[in-house]
Amino acid sequence: MFFFTKKDQKELESLLVCAFCNTKISFNIIENNDFQAFLQKACPSFQIPLCHTLSGNLLDKKYKDLKK
């Protein structure tokens, strides 16, 4: 089984935020059991962020990075 580094995890979280924002998908879909099952099957080592983490800390970080 392949395991992600912390850097990999952060990169995937950043890509996830971009995907949600660019497609205007609601952040609460991350808590949907079917969506989580898909992510876990596709990427078992990925730690799925909570909705408030995705729409809070991760979104804020992405915004700050884009402003630079």
N, C-alpha and C positions, 0 to 999 in steps of 0.2 A: 504494500500500500504506500502511496506517495503522501508525504506530509509537507505542508507549507511552512515556510519560514514566517516570521513576523512581518517581514517586508512583503512577502507574497500575499499574506492576509490583508495588509493595508492596501496594497495595489488592487486586489479584488474588491475590497470595500469601496474604494474610490471609483472603480469601474461600475460597480453596482449603483452608486449614487448618480453617476452620469446617466446610466441607462434609465433609471427612474425619472430623472429630471427631463431628459431629452425626449422621452416618450409620454411624459405627463401621467405616468402610472402613479396611483395613490401609494404612499409609503406604507399604509397599513396592509397591503397585499403580502408584505414580508411575513405577516403572522398567519397567513392562510396555510392550513395543513397540507394541501395539495402542492402549493408552491414550495413549501419547505421540504416536502418529500422529494420533489424534483431536484432541488438544489443539493440535497444530501446524497441522492443517487448519482447525480452528475459530478459532484465534487465532495466526496465524503469528509475530507480534511478541512473544508471551509467552515469556519464558525459563523453561523448566520447571525447577523446583528439584530438586536431588538428594534422594533419600530421607532421608539423614541431616540435610540442611538443613531439610527439611519437618518432620521429627519432632524436630528439635533446636532450632536458633535460631528458626525461625518459630513453632513451637509455644510455646516459652518466651516469646517476645515477645507472642503472643496472650494467654497466661495472665497475664502482667504487666499488659497493657492491660485485661483483664477485672477484675483485682483493684482497679484504680484507681476 
